[in-house]
Amino acid sequence: METKGIVICGVGGQGSLLASKLLGRVLVNEGYDIKVSEVHGMSQRGGSVITYVRYGDKVYSPVVQSGEAEFVISFERIEAARYAHLLKKGGIIITNTQRVDPMPVITGAAQYPEEILGELTAKGVQVEAIDALTLAQEAGSAKAVNIVLMGQLARHFHIDYDKWIAALEQTVKPKFVELNKKAFRLGYESGK
């Protein structure tokens, strides 16, 4: 199998690292070779965070280059636009509709680009936008946005739902398993 890439991006504190661990776990369980690379930046201060996940028969580099990503999973709309160039032709952006204002917007030096997802779609990018925050809150915690988005991503894989749940159980602390299983299910079902 050719090597494929997935980009997970957001801002610090949104759980992109847990999402990449879940994805990595399910892919390893399926027998793929995987490489993961995390770029934290100013993650502790709400800055951009990106994680590359590459998988296939044999993977030599963890970094997804421009035009190589099958999917860009974005926890925030601006981050979807920031990393859209990594998407390959025919790839899909799965994004949360949540808005997290960057510092220039907070200070009044810039305005938030409200039509960012429409602009991506107008350029021919396939965008699946879901209100992952509301679904995470329905599951029991706003912090489960990451797992809601992973549920949405799982719909695009030929990996049984139960195998995703098994990987989730192996990845998440036991006291958070039920909440995360509900968040995953809500994300998975949101695209039907």
Steps between C-alpha positions, in 0.01 A plus 500: 500500500624847417579731788211729592498811716259667738546841660339585835509868587356738755605731776667411827283318749251355250627142521667448163764278661239263645327489160829402332560231763155352435555506124845348540368227727224391264739499202765297689227257608415460129861406424622823338841651550446853632704807575371796701658843527372768736575870467393683816597860426340728757252230594491594867395852410224411255731498198479275198565128549543252216550124501593294197398135480633289212416134453548220248698180448829677579526865603834679495407856598229636731464836326211562259613726217287747305241317289541163678228487767196281451333691783552817697320475834457849640376590847446864395405672171810717454722197557313323216596784266855522636574137410275452194808508274605165646187334359541289188263537205181320598588512870255611769511760774300398807460803721330614813290812441625647828669840493806559718626855460875531444692776679480755210119472510491524881712817493296655220788498249311266265151370432400136512440367145138389542467357146816291515326164443294638212819629340660156525193337346499759219857395421382141452604365840266236643411620850301308761417755771332380818412667827728272698484723808123454540533124446785482754288687754215258430743215575586661832805723449606780265847343513377205288498704175808305391324165536186627322719594203671160509156339483427705187836393351435131579209498254754532218698187595428136430564418864215356708342737749570253782874512420497878541327458835756240607782742407320775692481277808875433470583871463277691743524489879237256637298768680448686168424199277118517509491875435740461207310202358187716494690790337645265238154357422349848464777601261467177304123538468510871415603427144226252420 
